[in-house]
């Protein structure tokens, strides 16, 4: 059962509010393994919906799912210099393949005779193992493109963790594609960024900024990293998804060549792209309030819950006889509906539980409603309720769900717009960045200036907005730090 001790208000301690909400809403909890989490059934149901929605979009692009090994030979990571440098400090290493009973009778120990000839790395990402495999799959231009994705877990050793946002082991999808031309690969990387953007906005109701990372922030081994950046309610940015143009780096590292239609051997062009359970953190921090989760209907595992209020079995039977046709009609329309007629808890407890868990619409009917032909309809996003006629209620609820979805997005977008501002002075920047939000500033394009800003303010360049992003003007100017020419404003923020 849920714990209904009040959440710490967001305005008092945002981090504590988040940590409490994840646990009290039954999304996840810490595990016995340091740095790793247990995703509980309700939390996993949300992740499953994310998977299903994204998987459908991937397959519409011609992507097929596959699975590649969890363990990667250490030598594979050494083949791409930037890649190994980017991940070396986060790698968990398998050195032995067997345990044995402790000769001193103290449980089990590692068998010293079972040392591996080559250590194996628990995948932090799969570019190397996948490209070693693609070498066996590709010989001719007729074998291209290869569009693969895998849903799996990865491990990046983290000592300071927070549920969903940063854990040593997390779940994700990683797409890896191989192409005959540079243009085709770059176009596909941008296509997948658009898939992520559409999903974030239309399903998660999270407005995002599409952009490209600065060279200092791009993925290790990539020529370009495209990203979607979201703003949380505390004004911090969260990277919600990335799509990388890898060029020919990994093809050259693993000697993946193909015979072109001009009868010449050429290296393959590559992309990789992924989102993770970090999206769960984005979902919570974008929409939820001091009463608990607020879930956009398109993503909610339970979109509508019906709670009958009854004193006797006969009264329950009468209520259900009236409501069952409505429930059946809603389910036939594809609505994810739950009927909670259990007697383990009071209606008031149930109301609080479903509010905490962010169910978008709650229906309730008691004896008086039964007599009057009415039903109580409560919406989670505004915490308002009204009593409506049962006549045509199915269409009313379907329309209401779309209203809630749109309202979740509008509220988040209005917040982002209010917290996005232009800044031209570095002295002003140092003050303004601590207030949170996106600051649109000119930057001279150098790593030195970017690192200076990060060291002095902890702010990073979240992205260089793409040209089709409204509200992010492409105008030349001068760097706020050095005064050197700047081609356009970039997005700075504090971030998770």
C-alpha positions in Angstrom: 0.0 0.0 0.0 1.1 3.5 -0.7 2.6 5.7 2.1 0.4 8.8 2.4 2.7 10.8 4.6 2.9 14.2 2.8 5.7 14.7 0.3 8.3 17.3 1.0 7.1 20.3 -1.1 9.1 21.0 -4.3 9.7 24.6 -3.2 11.3 23.4 0.0 13.6 20.7 -1.3 13.3 19.7 -4.9 15.7 16.8 -4.7 14.1 15.4 -1.6 10.6 15.7 -3.2 11.8 13.8 -6.2 13.4 11.0 -4.2 10.4 10.6 -1.9 8.0 10.6 -4.9 9.8 7.8 -6.7 9.6 5.6 -3.7 6.1 6.5 -2.4 4.5 6.2 -5.9 5.9 2.6 -6.1 8.0 3.4 -9.1 11.4 2.1 -7.9 13.6 1.6 -4.8 17.2 1.1 -3.9 18.5 -2.5 -4.3 20.9 -4.6 -2.3 23.5 -3.9 -5.0 25.0 -0.4 -4.4 24.2 2.0 -7.2 21.5 -0.2 -8.8 17.8 0.0 -8.5 14.7 -2.2 -8.4 12.1 -1.0 -10.8 8.7 -1.9 -9.3 5.7 -3.2 -11.3 4.0 0.2 -11.6 7.2 1.9 -12.6 8.0 -0.8 -15.1 4.5 -0.6 -16.6 5.3 3.1 -17.5 8.6 1.9 -19.0 6.8 -0.8 -21.0 4.5 1.9 -22.5 7.6 4.0 -23.4 9.1 0.9 -25.0 5.9 0.0 -27.0 5.4 3.6 -28.3 9.1 3.9 -29.3 9.4 0.4 -30.7 6.4 1.1 -33.0 8.0 4.2 -34.3 11.4 2.5 -34.8 9.8 -0.3 -36.9 8.0 2.3 -39.0 11.4 3.5 -40.0 12.5 0.0 -41.0 14.5 -0.8 -37.8 14.6 -4.4 -36.6 15.3 -5.5 -33.1 18.3 -7.8 -32.3 20.4 -8.7 -29.3 24.1 -8.5 -28.8 26.3 -9.8 -25.9 26.5 -8.2 -22.5 30.2 -8.9 -22.2 32.7 -7.2 -24.5 36.4 -8.2 -24.9 38.6 -5.5 -23.4 40.6 -5.2 -26.6 37.5 -4.1 -28.5 37.3 -0.9 -26.5 40.9 -0.1 -27.3 40.3 0.0 -31.1 38.6 3.5 -31.0 40.7 5.9 -29.0 38.1 8.5 -28.2 35.6 5.9 -27.3 37.8 4.1 -24.8 38.8 7.4 -23.3 35.2 8.4 -22.9 34.1 5.2 -21.1 37.3 3.9 -19.4 36.5 5.3 -16.0 32.9 3.9 -16.0 33.7 0.3 -17.0 33.0 -2.8 -14.8 35.5 -5.6 -15.6 35.0 -9.4 -15.4 38.4 -11.0 -14.6 37.5 -14.6 -13.5 34.9 -17.2 -14.6 34.5 -19.3 -11.6 34.1 -19.4 -7.8 35.2 -22.0 -5.3 34.5 -22.9 -1.7 36.8 -21.0 0.7 39.4 -23.6 2.0 38.9 -21.8 5.4 35.2 -22.5 5.3 34.2 -18.9 4.9 31.7 -19.1 2.0 33.0 -18.8 -1.5 36.0 -17.0 -3.1 37.2 -16.4 -6.6 39.1 -19.4 -7.9 42.6 -18.0 -8.7 43.0 -20.7 -11.4 39.9 -19.3 -13.3 41.5 -16.0 -14.5 40.3 -15.1 -18.0 42.9 -14.8 -20.7 41.3 -11.5 -21.6 39.2 -9.4 -19.3 35.6 -8.8 -20.4 33.8 -5.4 -20.0 30.1 -5.3 -19.0 28.8 -3.2 -21.8 28.6 0.6 -21.1 27.4 0.9 -24.7 27.6 -1.6 -27.6 29.3 0.1 -30.6 32.4 -2.1 -30.4 30.7 -5.5 -30.1 28.1 -4.6 -32.7 30.7 -3.3 -35.3 32.8 -6.4 -34.8 29.6 -8.3 -35.7 28.7 -6.1 -38.6 32.0 -7.0 -40.2 30.6 -10.5 -40.7 27.3 -9.2 -42.1 28.6 -6.7 -44.6 30.5 -7.3 -47.8 28.6 -5.5 -50.6 26.5 -2.4 -51.0 23.6 -4.8 -51.4 23.9 -5.7 -47.6 23.2 -2.0 -46.7 21.6 -0.4 -44.9 21.5 -2.3 -41.7 19.0 -0.9 -39.2 19.2 -2.6 -35.9 18.1 -1.8 -32.3 18.4 -3.6 -29.1 16.5 -3.2 -25.8 18.8 -4.1 -23.0 20.7 -3.0 -19.9 24.0 -1.3 -19.6 26.4 -0.6 -16.8 28.3 2.6 -16.2 29.9 2.6 -12.8 28.4 5.4 -10.8 29.2 6.1 -7.1 26.7 9.0 -6.6 23.4 7.7 -7.8 19.7 8.9 -8.0 16.9 6.6 -9.0 16.2 6.7 -12.7 18.4 9.7 -13.3 21.8 8.1 -12.6 22.3 4.5 -11.6 25.2 2.1 -12.3 22.9 -0.2 -14.2 20.0 1.1 -16.3 17.7 0.0 -19.1 17.7 1.6 -22.5 17.5 1.0 -26.2 20.4 1.5 -28.5 20.1 1.7 -32.3 23.0 1.0 -34.5 22.8 1.5 -38.2 25.2 1.0 -41.1 25.0 3.0 -44.4 26.7 3.2 -47.8 27.0 7.0 -47.8 27.7 9.8 -45.5 24.5 11.6 -46.5 22.3 8.6 -45.8 23.9 8.1 -42.4 23.6 11.8 -41.4 20.0 11.9 -42.6 19.1 8.8 -40.6 20.7 10.2 -37.4 18.5 13.3 -37.9 15.4 11.2 -38.6 15.8 9.4 -35.3 16.2 12.7 -33.5 12.9 13.7 -34.9 11.4 10.3 -33.8 12.6 11.1 -30.2 11.3 14.7 -30.4 7.9 13.6 -31.6 7.7 10.9 -28.9 8.7 13.2 -26.1 6.2 15.9 -27.1 3.2 13.8 -28.3 3.4 11.0 -25.8 5.3 12.2 -22.8 4.0 15.8 -23.2 7.5 17.1 -22.7 8.5 20.1 -24.9 12.1 19.6 -26.1 14.8 21.7 -27.8 16.4 19.8 -30.7 20.0 20.6 -31.2 23.6 19.5 -31.7 26.1 19.1 -29.0 29.3 21.1 -28.8 32.5 19.1 -29.6 33.3 19.1 -25.9 29.9 17.5 -25.0 29.4 15.0 -27.9 29.5 11.3 -27.6 32.9 9.6 -27.4 33.8 8.5 -31.0 31.1 10.5 -32.8 31.5 13.2 -35.4 28.2 14.8 -34.4 25.8 14.3 -31.5 22.2 15.5 -32.0 20.1 15.7 -28.8 16.8 16.7 -27.3 17.0 18.8 -24.2 14.1 19.2 -21.7 13.6 21.6 -18.8 12.6 20.3 -15.4 10.5 22.2 -12.9 13.5 23.4 -11.0 14.9 25.0 -14.1 17.6 22.5 -14.7 18.1 20.8 -18.1 17.9 17.1 -18.7 19.2 15.4 -21.8 16.3 13.2 -22.9 17.7 11.5 -25.9 20.7 11.5 -28.3 21.4 10.5 -31.9 25.0 10.2 -33.1 26.5 10.5 -36.5 29.6 8.2 -36.1 31.1 8.8 -39.5 33.4 5.9 -40.4 35.3 5.8 -37.1 34.0 2.4 -35.9 34.0 0.9 -39.5 37.7 1.8 -39.7 38.4 0.5 -36.2 36.9 -2.9 -37.1 37.7 -2.9 -40.8 34.1 -3.0 -42.0 34.2 -2.4 -45.7 31.8 -3.0 -48.6 32.2 -3.3 -52.3 30.4 -0.4 -53.8 28.3 -0.5 -57.0 31.4 1.1 -58.6 33.3 -2.0 -57.7 35.5 -0.1 -55.1 36.0 -1.0 -51.4 34.7 1.7 -49.1 34.3 2.0 -45.3 30.7 1.9 -44.0 29.1 5.0 -42.5 27.4 4.6 -39.1 24.9 6.0 -36.6 23.9 5.1 -33.1 21.0 6.5 -31.0 19.4 5.9 -27.7 17.1 6.8 -24.8 17.1 5.2 -21.3 15.1 4.9 -18.1 16.3 8.5 -17.5 13.1 9.4 -19.3 11.3 8.2 -16.2 13.0 10.9 -14.3 12.2 13.5 -16.9 8.5 12.4 -16.8 8.4 12.8 -13.0 10.2 16.2 -12.9 8.4 17.8 -15.8 4.7 17.2 -14.7 4.4 16.1 -11.1 3.3 18.2 -8.1 3.4 18.2 -4.3 0.5 15.6 -4.3 2.4 13.0 -6.4 2.8 11.9 -9.9 1.0 13.6 -12.8 1.0 11.3 -15.8 0.1 12.4 -19.4 -2.8 10.1 -20.5 -0.9 8.8 -23.6 1.7 7.3 -21.3 -0.2 6.4 -18.2 -0.5 2.6 -17.6 -4.0 3.3 -16.1 -5.7 6.2 -17.9 -9.0 5.9 -16.1 -9.8 4.3 -12.8 -13.4 3.7 -11.6 -14.0 3.4 -7.8 -17.5 2.3 -6.8 -18.7 3.6 -3.4 -21.0 1.0 -1.7 -22.1 -0.3 1.6 -23.6 -3.6 0.6 -22.9 -6.3 -2.0 -26.3 -5.5 -3.5 -25.5 -1.9 -3.9 -22.1 -2.8 -5.5 -23.9 -5.1 -8.0 -26.4 -2.4 -8.9 -23.6 0.2 -9.5 -21.5 -2.3 -11.6 -24.6 -3.3 -13.6 -24.9 0.4 -14.6 -21.2 1.1 -15.1 -20.0 -2.1 -16.8 -21.4 -1.1 -20.2 -19.6 2.2 -19.9 -16.3 0.5 -18.9 -16.6 -2.0 -21.8 -17.3 0.9 -24.2 -14.2 2.8 -23.0 -12.0 -0.3 -23.3 -13.3 -0.9 -26.8 -12.0 2.6 -27.6 -8.6 1.6 -26.4 -8.7 3.3 -23.0 -6.6 1.6 -20.3 -9.2 1.4 -17.6 -9.2 -0.2 -14.1 -12.1 -1.0 -11.9 -11.2 -1.0 -8.2 -14.1 -2.6 -6.2 -11.8 -4.2 -3.6 -12.8 -3.9 0.1 -9.2 -3.8 1.4 -9.2 0.0 1.7 -11.7 2.9 1.9 -12.7 5.0 -1.1 -10.8 7.9 0.4 -7.6 5.8 0.6 -8.1 4.7 -3.0 -8.6 8.3 -4.2 -5.3 9.3 -2.5 -3.5 6.3 -3.9 -4.5 7.0 -7.5 -3.8 10.7 -7.1 -0.3 9.8 -5.8 0.2 7.5 -8.8 -0.9 10.1 -11.3 -3.9 8.4 -12.8 -5.3 11.0 -15.2 -9.0 10.5 -14.7 -10.8 9.0 -11.6 -14.5 8.1 -11.8 -16.6 7.4 -8.7 -20.2 6.4 -8.2 -22.2 5.9 -5.0 -25.8 5.3 -4.2 -27.0 8.8 -4.8 -25.2 8.9 -8.2 -26.9 5.6 -9.1 -30.3 7.1 -8.3 -29.6 10.3 -10.3 -27.9 8.7 -13.3 -24.6 10.6 -12.6 -21.0 9.9 -12.0 -18.2 11.9 -10.4 -15.3 12.7 -12.7 -12.0 14.0 -11.3 -9.0 15.0 -13.3 -5.5 14.6 -11.9 -3.7 17.5 -13.7 -5.9 20.3 -12.2 -7.2 18.4 -9.1 -10.7 19.4 -10.1 -13.9 17.3 -10.2 -17.5 17.6 -11.3 -20.6 15.4 -11.4 -21.8 14.6 -14.9 -24.7 12.8 -16.5 -24.0 9.2 -17.5 -25.6 10.0 -20.9 -22.7 10.1 -23.4 -20.1 9.9 -20.7 -17.8 7.7 -22.8 -17.2 10.4 -25.4 -16.8 13.0 -22.6 -14.0 10.9 -21.0 -12.2 10.3 -24.3 -12.2 14.0 -25.0 -11.2 14.8 -21.4 -8.1 12.6 -21.7 -7.0 14.5 -24.8 -7.6 17.8 -22.9 -5.4 16.6 -20.1 -2.7 15.5 -22.5 -2.7 18.9 -24.2 -2.8 20.7 -20.8 0.2 18.8 -19.5 2.2 19.8 -22.6 1.0 23.4 -22.5 1.9 23.8 -18.8 5.4 22.5 -19.4 5.9 24.6 -22.5 4.7 27.8 -20.8 7.1 27.1 -18.0 10.0 26.6 -20.4 9.1 29.8 -22.3 9.0 31.8 -19.0 12.4 30.4 -18.0 14.2 30.9 -21.3 15.8 34.3 -21.7 18.6 36.1 -23.7 21.8 37.0 -21.9 24.7 39.0 -23.4 26.8 39.9 -20.4 29.0 37.3 -18.7 28.6 39.1 -15.3 24.8 39.0 -15.7 25.1 35.3 -16.8 26.9 34.3 -13.6 23.9 35.6 -11.6 21.1 34.6 -13.9 22.3 31.0 -14.4 21.8 30.3 -10.7 18.1 31.1 -11.1 17.7 28.2 -13.4 16.3 28.0 -16.9 17.8 28.2 -20.4 20.0 31.2 -21.2 20.5 31.9 -24.8 24.0 33.3 -25.2 26.7 33.9 -27.7 29.8 31.7 -27.5 33.0 31.9 -29.6 33.0 28.2 -30.4 36.2 27.4 -28.5 36.7 24.6 -26.0 38.7 26.9 -23.7 35.8 29.3 -23.3 33.3 26.5 -22.8 35.5 25.0 -20.1 36.0 28.3 -18.4 32.2 28.9 -18.2 31.7 25.4 -16.8 34.4 25.7 -14.2 33.2 29.1 -13.0 29.4 28.6 -13.1 28.8 24.8 -13.5 26.7 25.6 -16.5 27.2 23.7 -19.7 26.2 24.2 -23.3 23.1 22.0 -23.6 22.9 22.3 -27.4 23.3 24.5 -30.4 19.6 24.7 -31.5 18.8 23.4 -34.9 17.6 25.9 -37.5 13.9 24.7 -37.3 13.6 25.4 -33.6 11.1 28.3 -33.1 12.0 30.7 -30.3 15.8 30.1 -30.7 16.9 32.8 -33.1 19.9 32.2 -35.4 21.6 35.6 -35.2 25.3 36.5 -35.2 26.9 38.3 -32.3 29.8 38.4 -30.0 30.8 35.9 -27.3 29.7 37.1 -23.9 33.1 36.0 -22.4 35.8 36.9 -25.0 34.0 39.3 -27.4 35.0 37.2 -30.4 32.5 36.7 -33.2 29.7 34.1 -32.7 27.6 32.6 -35.4 24.5 32.1 -33.2 23.2 31.8 -29.7 23.6 28.5 -27.9 21.6 27.1 -24.9 23.3 27.2 -21.5 21.9 25.7 -18.4 22.6 23.9 -15.2 21.8 20.2 -15.7 21.2 16.7 -14.4 
